[in-house]
């Protein structure tokens, strides 16, 4: 949509005259981030000295809100001929990342993840949006000394295979790897301006062994502890690189086997990252690009022709135009259940 303006509302007051603005959101970090730099010349009714950290900021592109958060940092410099003003911050969920839980009990019984999220988020006036099944209630859940609200929620969410992300309104979103698709695909010659792919085997291993312990029947003196193991292999790692991991939760043969296979497959999926840039912030149907959506990626010269998950979106709004930068990975990089096969390199068949 042509001629769309960027509007920043600072504590409800409209500011304009931006030189550059960026908004970034990722499935791998809870808080969306933003940054602005300002032109040397300001409208006469605007006073840059009114800007300071802690103020609420809302950024709009046309009629769509991109961010709702707070200024973390404000930098200003001046010379005889110019001045530079820069603002950086995060959306409202940044308080969950930084702050300790407050005004809540230290432990709960029979509490579900969505209820726990609501209790920890409400002191910061952050709404919780649930987009996926959050699983069974925790028989017990206790806060750990010194951890932040986000760290506590992360511990709980990992046990239920739930992703913690944010949206354009700064809400906490409980979700999972989405099967929803974008309207447009990503293709060189159609909308991709430039692209790259990275294959990183640093966190991949040839052999995965998960070890745990469980007690046999009986109690007291007649109970004994036995070791349980599960194994999985990554055939694309050609040299011997073993990794031994501790079982999570109650150990069982099936659980250890599933965990080993999950580790092998997720690490393989995360070893491939596609990065690309397109013109504009919107798809051809007018929707903004967003994270956690699957899209068809066609980059045959890089060996990539398949459906991938958008994991990061970075909007850049400058005097020369608007662009969106993406990071994409295989959808099963964020799966909750182990896959039966381990494949990562595009030209080897995934």
ABEGO torsion letter per residue (X at the ends): XBGBBBBBBBGGBBBBGBABBBBBBBAABABBBBBBBBBABBBAABBAAABBBGBBBBBBBEABBABBBBBABBBBBBBAABBBBBBBBBBAAAAAAABBBBGBBABBBGBBAAAAAAAAAAAAGBBBBBABBAEBBBABBBBBBGBBAAAAAAAAAAAAGBBBBBBAAGBBBBBBBBABBBABBBBBGAABABBBBBBBAAABBABBBBBBBBBBBEBEAABBBBBBBBBBBBAABABBBBBBBBBBEBBBAAAAAAAAAAAAAAAAAAABBBBBBBBEABBAAGBBBBBGBBBBBBBAAAGBBBBBBBABBBBBBBAAEBBBBBBBBBAAAABABBBABBBABAAAGX
